[in-house]
Amino acid sequence: MRTSSSSPHGSSPRRKLISVAALSVALLTAASAQVAVAQDGPSDAPAVPTARTEAAPGTPAERLIVGYKSGAAEAKSDKAAAADAAAKGEEAGEDVGFRRRLGTGAALVDLGAKPTTADVADVVAEYRADPQVAYVVPDRLNKPLATPNDTEYGKQWDLFESTAGMRVPGAWDLTTGSGVTVAVIDTGYVTHSDLAANIVGGYDFISDTAVSVDGNGRDSNPADPGDWYAAGECGQATGGSSSWHGTHVAGTIAAATNNGKGVAGIAYGAKISPVRVLGKCGGYDSDIIDAITWASGGTVSGVPANANVAKVINMSLGGGGACSTATQSAINGAVSRGTTVVVAAGNENQNAANSSPANCGNVITVAATDRSGNRAYYSNYGSVVDVSAPGGETTTASDGILSTLNSGARTPSTENYVHYQGTSMAAPHIAGLAALMKSANPALTPDRIESAIKTNARALPGTCSGGCGAGLADAAKTVQAVKGGTSTGSTYSSGTAVAIPDNGPAVESPITVSGRGGNAPSGLRVGVDITHTYRGDLVLDLVAPDGSVYPLKSANGSDSADDVVTTYTVNASGETADGTWKLRVRDTASYDTGRLNGWQLTF
């Protein structure tokens, strides 16, 4: 049983933590119910689908997250929210109590001792019938999505192998991620000497001691005490060892590099802020929502201001069902503050549209590939997937993703390195890439980061059934595109925006080059930044000073992705460098409009 706790506006009996799907380092299957608001109905048989009243399949929710409309007193006053919870409970014949205010302003309410599905439905119906309530959703339980001169660098095929690696070394010539903090919202951090230099302050957001297993609730210590469980716990007949999941994820992003030991991190110049939300048997939406808010610089009641605001968040966690309004609100808040949110697609070999937060908006959803560049057998897929990255398959151990870990089966022991597999391992590859991009070009917004990653991805070397997004992320090409040019050479640019007419005549943007003399190089780089809602409509050409035309991009009716943010390389060695160069853009089909934001030439 969980220990009892009190809130400033009353308390309700505590209950046993809900049972959820299996938690293992081999393959962690997400288990969480679909979330949606309920329709009002008779108290004896409310018209609320069973799945919408559960925290996990077959298990009624113990708590609800309630969002009030901005003009409601309950939206700002804890006292009013507490009174409303009591009134709703009285109407439904249940024990309902206000617990706390989330960082998004929503209220977390407790449903009393051992509620049934019908009990939860009654309370949901009462809230839904209130015109001052914007949404009401269960507080679902999420799971880590792991399936499950540096001495081990040769084993990190995911970074450098030509077949299916992410081509990270080419990006290191331009940036290593310095100046960027990445929040890893996960199980916390267990001390590891190959990561310690890049760890900055984080926070432990787990409020229930049965989940936190560290003897207390929320505090400023995000240390991972272990998430092991015994036989019969977490709904499992057999027990499971501690995963040290957050430390593995963090190592992929920013393990110390060129330190003569261990593994290399993708953005090894960046810092990691460990934000603990997952403990024994998982973690609740309410804690994750507050973690997203705080990590991105938002305010959470009772939690000190974040001194290490993250410009990138990694969430290798999730569950089943729709993206709840409560979670989406937190994500939208983070993105509005300039933080890119990266999430794992899930490991159930199903459509990622059925997994949250993979199906939320304003996130970069990442599928996993194997060492040959195929979609990994466990990886979720579908139209909500934005891009793919190496996640590995440990059928052969060395084909997994090697990163920092701990040998302790229950509590921390000696540090080590272990190969894991999962979309949990793929997501931090993209979080690391986002950190490299933000370091290379601090002006990049979250939507521009997503667009550039997708635009510069390459076709999967292997196969993918069901949809793997824009392809396999290419770190070198993407960072090159957003940085512009190379680390040496002269760049000439135009920042004048030009509207692109829908299915209309070509538009041109000029750049005048002078004082160079001689011919242009064989590797002239043409950096392009175009906003367009269906880039397959566009034809791009470079026009040399003498009128010669160099095709950059042709129309492709099947390419429905947004935007063109990339760098093309042209052999212009037969052209005089000085003169007026033009970028010519034409929209060849109707219904989608766009804008040339700017472009540049690097000699």
N, C-alpha and C positions, 0 to 999 in steps of 0.2 A: 504494500500500500504506500502511496505517496504521503509524505508528511504534510500536515495541514499548514496553510498560510492564510494570511488575512489581507484584505484590501481596505483602503480608507473609507469605503462605502459599503461595508458588509462582506461577509464571507459565505461560502457554501462548502459542503462536505467534499473532500478530495476523493478521487477514485483511482483505481488501478489503471496504469498506462495502457492505451489500446494496443491490441495485437496487430501486426502488420506483416508484410511479405518478408521473405528471407533476406538476411543481410549477410553477404559473404564477399570475400575479395575476388572470388571467381566470377560471379555474375550476380549483381544486386538488382533484383527486379523491383521496380517502383510500384508502390501500392498506395493509391489514394483515390478517393471517390471524385466523381464529376461534381462540379460546383455550378450552381445556377440559382437565381432567386426563385422563390416559390410563389405560387398563386394562392390566394386566400380560399378557404373551403371550410366545411363543417368541422368542428373541433373533434368529432369522433372519427372522421375519415378525411383529413386534409388532402387537398389535391396537390401534393408535393411528392414527386418521384422519390422512391426510396434512396436511390444513389445520391440524391442531392441533400440527404440528411446525414451522410456518413463521413467520418474522418478517414476511413479506410474501408474497402469492400467488406460488407457484413458487420461492420462495427459502427454503432451510432456515434455521431459527433458529441463531444463533451462540452464544446465551446463554440460560440458563433462570433464572427466579425461583422459588426454593423456599421455601415457608413450612413451618416445623416446628411441631408441636404444642407447647404451652407447657411441658410437662414434659420435653421432649427436651433433652439436653445441647447439641445443635446449634443450638437456639433462642437460646442465650445465648453460647456459646463459639465464637469464630471458628476456633480451633484444631480443635474437634470438627467444625465444618462443613466445614473444609478436608479433614480426614481422611475424612469421609463422602463428599465429592465424589470424592476419589481412589479410594475403595473402589467407589463406584458406577461410575466410569469403568473400573476394572479388570474389573468384572463384565460391563460392556457392551462391553468391548474398545475403548474410546474414551479420548481424552485429556481428562479433566474436571478443572477446577481452580476452587477458591473464589476469587472476585474481591473482593467486599466485602459489607458488611452494609448493607441499605437502612434507611431511617428507620422502616419498619413492623416491623423485626426480621427480615424475610425475607432469605435469602441469594441473592446473584447469583453464578451459576457459569458459567464459560466452557467451551465444548465443543471446544476445540482447533481445528486447522487444517482448513478447508474441509469441515465435516461435511455429509453427505448427509441427505436426509429420513429414510432408514432409520437412520442413525447417531443422529439426534436422537430418533427413536422408541425406539431401544434404551435410551437414557439416561432418557428420560421414563418408560419402563416400569419401570426399576430403582427410580426414586424413588417411583413410584406404588405399588409393591409393599411399600414400607417403611411399617409402621404408625405410625411416628413423624412421617411427612410429612403435613401437612395439605393441601397443594396444590403443584403444579408446573406452571408456565405458561411459554411462550416470552417472551423479552424483545422485544416487538414494536416496530416503527418507526411512529411517528405523524407526521402531516403537518399543516401549517397549513391551516385550512379556509376560506381566502379564495378565491372565484372571481374568483374573481375568480373696544351700541355697537361688536361684533365684525364686521369688514368682510365676512366670508363667511357670516355667520349667515343671510342671506336665501336661501342655497343649501341650508340644512339642513332640507329639507322633512320629514325623518324626525322632527324634534323638534316642529314646530308646525303642520303643515298639518292642516286639519280633517278631510280625507277619510281619510288613512291615517297621519298622524303619531302620535307616542306621547303627545301632550298634555303635554309636559314643562314649558312655562312656568308652568302652573298649580301645579305642585309647587314651583317656586322661591319662591313666596310663603310657603312653610312651612319649607323647608330647602334647603340647597345641598350637603349631604353632609359638612359639617365634622365632624372627629373620627373619620372612618372611613378606613381604608387598604384599598385594593383591590389584590390581587396579580394581575398579568397574567402568567400562565404561558405563555410564547410565545417569540418569537425574540430577546427582549431589547429594548433601547431605543437608538435613534440620536438624538443631541441635537437638540432642536427648541425654539426660543424660545417657542412658544405652548403648551408643555407643561412646560418645565423647572421652573417654580415649584412644580409639584405632584408632582415626582418625589422619592421618598425611597429609601433604600438597599434594594437587592435582592441577587440572587446569580446567578452563572452555574453551573448544575448539569450542563453538558455535560462528560462525562468523557473522551470520545474526541476526540482532536485532529483526526481526519479529518472529524468532524461539526462541531466547534467552529470550525475554521479561524481561530482567533485565536492559535494558537501554543502554547496551554496547555490544561490541563484545568480542573477546578473552581476557582473563585476568587470573590472578592467584587465583581468587575466585570462587570455584566450588559450591557455595551455590545454592540450588534449590529454585527458587522463586515461583514455582508452574507451572504446565503445563495444567491448565484448559483452556477450550475453550467455546465460546458462541455458541448458535444455529446459524447454517449457516456457521460456521467455520470448517476447517478440513474436508470439504465435508459431514458434518453431519447436519441433520435437527434439532436435539436437542443438547444441550450443554453437557459438561462433567466436572466433578470435577478434581482437581489436584490429581495425583496418588501417589506422593512421592515415586516413584518406586525404585529409587536408594538407598534410605534409608532402605527400606524393604529388598532389596537384601543384603546390607551391614550388616544388623543386623543378618541375617542368617549365614553369614560367621564369623563375629567377634564381636557380641555384648559382652559387658563386662559380666563376669561370676563370681559367688561366691561373688557378691556385694550386696546380700540381696534384690534385686529388679529385676523385669522384666524377660527377657528371657536370655537364654544361647546361645552363639555363638559356632559354630562348631570348629573354630580355634581361640579361644578367646585370645590366646597369640599373635596372628598375628596383623598386622596393616592394616588399610584400607586407600588407596589413592583414593578419589573420583575424577573421571575424567568425566566432564560433556560434553555430546554430544547430548542429547535428550532434547528438549524443547517443545514448543507449536507445535502440529501436528507432532512431530517426530524429525528426525535429518538426516543430509546428510552423504553419504559415505565419502566425502572428509574430513569432520571433524572427522569421526570415524577412518579413515586411519591415520590421524595425531595423534590421541589419542593413537592408538595401538603403533605407532612408538615411541612416547614420553614416554608412560608408561613403555615400555620395555627397555628404556635407549638409544633410537635412537635420532637423531638430527632433529628438526623441525625448519625451518627458522622463526625467529621472536619470538620464544618461549624459555624462559630460560631453561638451562639444568635441568633435573629432579634429584632432591636430594633424592627422595624416589623411586628408581627403583623397579618395581614390578617383582617378580618371578612367579606370577600367575596373569592372567587377566580373569575377568568374564565379558562376554557380553550377557546379557539377553535381546537381541534385535534382530531385523531382518526384512526381507521382502522376497518377492517372487523372483523367477528366479535363474539363475546360479550364482555361486560365480564369481565375476568379477576378471579379472586379476589384477586390481588395489588393490582390497582388499586382494587377495591372496598374493600379493607381500608384503604388510604390515605385514600380519600374518607370512609369511616365515621369514621376518626380525626379528620379535619378538622371534620366536622359535630359530633362529640362535643365538640370544643373551641369550638364556637359559630361556626364559619365557614360561610357559605353558599357553595355551589359551583355555578357557572353554566357550562353547556357548550353548544357548538354542535351542532345536530342532524345536520349533514353536508350535502354538496352533490351527492349522486348521484341525486336525484329517485327515491329508493327509501324503503322502510320504515326508519325510524331504528332499529328493533329490531336491524338488521344492522350498526349502527355503534357503536363504542366511543370515548369514554366516554358517548356520548349514551344508550346503553341501560343505564348503571349506575344503581343505586339511590342515593337521597339526593342527587340533583342536580336542578337546574332545567334541563331540556332545551328549547332554543329553536329554533323554525323561523323562516324568513325570509319576509317579505311584500314586495310591490312597491309602487310609489307609488300604485296604485289600491286597495291592500288585498287583493289576491289572494295566494295562496301563490306565491312566486317559483318560476319554472320549474325551477330547480335544487334547491330546498329538499327535504330529506328530510321525512317525514311519519309519521303513525301514532300508536298509543296511548301510546308512551313520550314523545311530545312533550307538554310541560306548557303552553307558551304560545308565542305568536308575537310578533315585533317586526320593525321595518323592517330589511331586508337589502339592498333595492335591486335594480335590474337595469340594467346599464350598456349595454344595447342603444342607449339614449340616455344619454350620459355623465352628464347632470345628474340622471338618475333613480337614480344610485348613491348611496352614502353617502360624504359628503365628510369627510375627516379629515386629521390630520397625517401627513406622509411625508417622504421624501428623494428627490432627483432622481438619485442615484448608481445607475448600472446594475450596478455591482459593489461598489465600496467607497463609504463615505459621501461625499456631495458637498454641494450646497446644500439647505436645507430647502424644502419646498413642501407643497401640499395636493392630494390626488388622490381622485377618486371610485372606490371599490371596491364590489364586490357579494359577497354570500355570507352563509351562516349565521354565519360568523366576524364579520360586521358586526352581525348581529342580536343575538348573545349579549351583547356589551358594552352594548347598550341596557338589557338586563335587569340586568346587573351594576351599571350606574350607578343604575338604579332601586332595587336592593337597598341600595346605599350611601345613597341618599336616605332610604329607610325606616329603616335602622339609625341614621342620624343623628337622624331625627325621633323615634324611639322606641328608645333603646338596649337596652331589655329584650327586644326581639324576638328569638326564636330562629330558626334556619334554617327549621324547618318552618312557623313562623308567617309568615315572610317569603314562602315559596312559596305558602302558602294564600291570603294576602292578595292577592298578584299575580294568582293565578288567579281568585279570587272577584270581583275588581274589573276584570277584563279585559272588553272589549266585543266583541260579535260582529264577525267580519271584515267590513269594508265590501265586500270582493269575495268570491271563491269559494276553496274549498279542497277538493281531492279527497284522500282518504286520512287526514285527521285532522290538525288544527293546534292541538291542545290547547284550552285554555279560551277562546282568542280572541286579539285584539290587545291587548297590555298598555296600560293607561291610567295614566300616571304621576300625574297630578293626583288622580284618584279614589283611587288606591291609597295615596298618601301622606296624603291627607285622612283616609282610613279608619283608618290606623294611628296617626296623630297625635291624632285625636279632635277634633271641632269645627273651628273655624276659628282663624286666628291672633289673632282678637279674640273677645269674648263670654264668657259665664259657662257653665261646664260642671258638671253634676251627674252623679255616677256611682255605680254599684253594682258592687262587686267580689266579691259573694257568689255562689259557684258554685251552680248548681241543676241537678240531674240531669233529663234529658228522658226520660220513659218510652217504651219501644219500642212504637209503635202504641197509645199510651195517651192519657189525658186531657191537656188543656193544662196547662202550668205557667206561673206568673206570677212576675215579679221586680219589686218596687216601687222607685221613687225619689220621695222627697218634696221638693218645691220650695217654698220659703217666702221671703217678704220681697221678692218682685219687684214685685208689683202689676201691674195691667193684664193684657192678653192675651199669649198666646204668639206668636212671630213666624210670618210666612208661610213662612220657611225654617228651621223647627225641624229640627235635625240629630239623628238617632238612630243612634248608633254601636253596633254589635253585634259580639260576639266569641263564636262558638259552635263547639265541636268536634263534628263529626258525620261518620260515614263514608259517608253518602249524603244530601247536603243537599237533593236533590229531594224527599225525604219531608217536609220541614219547611214549616209555615205560620207566619208571624210577623205579629203585629198590635201596634200601639201603642194602649193604652187610656188615654184622657184622664181627668182627675179626675172629670168628670161621667158617665163610662161610655161616651162616644163611642168608636167603634173606627175606627182608621185602618189599613187593610191595608198591610203592608210587603212581604210576600213570599208568593206562593201556592205550592202543591205543583206539582212538575214531574217526572213519572216518568222522563223522559229525561235529567235532570241528575244524573249519577252522581258528580260531583266531591265532594271532601271539604270540610267546614267552611263557615261563613258568617262572614267577617271583613270587614265593610264598613260604610258609613255611608249611611243613607237620609235623604232630605229630605221633610218633611211640611209642608203648609200648615195650620198649627194656629192661624191668626189668629182663629178664632172661639171659641177655648178660653181660659179663665182660666189664667194661667201657674202660680199657686200651687195646691198640692194634691198628691195622690199619683198619679203616672203609673205605668203598668205595661207591661212588655213581656210579651206572651203568646206562648208557643211550644208548638206541637203537632206530634207525630210521627204522620204519617198512614199509615205502612206498617210492616211487620214486618222483622225481621232486622238492623236497624242501630240502634245506640244513640248517645247524645250527651250533651253537657253545655253549659249556658249558663255561660260563664266570667265574663261581666260585660257591662254595657252602660252607655251614657251619653246624656245629653241636653245639647245645646249651644244656648243661646238667643242 
